[in-house]
């Protein structure tokens, strides 16, 4: 899509993404999380609808609810590239 961002730089994705409100969220938007394995924006997933996102979790590719107890406390923002 013309974006040149390394796969390990979640903060770079956040910096280029336009903020999106929860009411404007649509499939394909990015869900950003903070303070997961390091300080600041540190993990991201792709929103797929119905409150769920797909991401590379500790046990491989996972589909998880944004309101999951772990992820909801680390939620940072939604963004759109």
C-alpha positions in Angstrom: 0.0 0.0 0.0 3.0 2.3 -0.3 3.9 2.3 3.4 7.5 1.6 4.3 7.4 0.6 7.9 9.4 -2.2 9.5 7.4 -5.1 11.0 8.9 -4.6 14.5 8.1 -0.9 14.9 4.6 -0.7 16.2 5.2 2.9 17.3 6.0 3.8 13.6 2.6 2.4 12.5 0.9 4.5 15.3 2.7 7.6 14.2 1.5 7.2 10.6 -2.1 6.1 11.4 -5.0 8.5 11.6 -6.9 8.2 14.9 -10.3 6.5 14.7 -13.0 6.5 17.3 -14.7 3.3 18.5 -17.9 4.4 16.8 -16.1 4.8 13.4 -14.2 1.6 13.6 -14.3 -0.8 10.7 -12.6 -4.0 9.6 -9.0 -3.4 8.6 -8.3 -0.7 11.1 -5.4 -1.2 13.5 -5.8 -1.7 17.2 -2.8 -0.5 19.2 -1.8 -1.6 22.7 0.7 -0.2 25.1 3.1 -1.6 27.8 2.8 -5.2 26.8 6.4 -6.4 26.7 8.0 -2.9 26.7 7.0 0.6 27.6 4.9 2.6 25.1 3.0 1.4 22.1 4.2 -2.2 21.8 1.7 -4.4 20.1 -0.9 -4.1 17.3 -3.6 -6.2 15.7 -6.0 -5.8 12.8 -9.6 -5.2 13.7 -11.9 -7.7 12.0 -15.3 -6.6 13.3 -17.6 -7.7 16.1 -15.2 -6.4 18.8 -12.4 -8.8 17.6 -8.9 -8.4 16.2 -6.4 -10.7 14.7 -2.8 -10.6 15.9 0.4 -12.5 16.5 0.0 -13.6 20.1 2.3 -15.7 22.3 1.0 -19.0 20.9 0.8 -17.9 17.2 -1.9 -16.1 15.2 -4.9 -15.5 17.3 -8.3 -13.9 17.1 -9.1 -12.1 20.4 -11.8 -9.8 21.7 -10.6 -6.2 22.3 -12.5 -6.4 25.7 -10.4 -9.4 26.8 -9.2 -8.8 30.4 -5.5 -8.6 29.4 -5.9 -6.6 26.2 -8.5 -4.1 27.5 -6.1 -2.9 30.2 -3.3 -2.4 27.6 -5.5 -0.8 25.0 -4.0 2.4 23.5 -6.0 3.5 20.5 -7.5 2.7 17.1 -5.9 3.9 13.9 -6.4 3.8 10.2 -3.6 3.8 7.6 
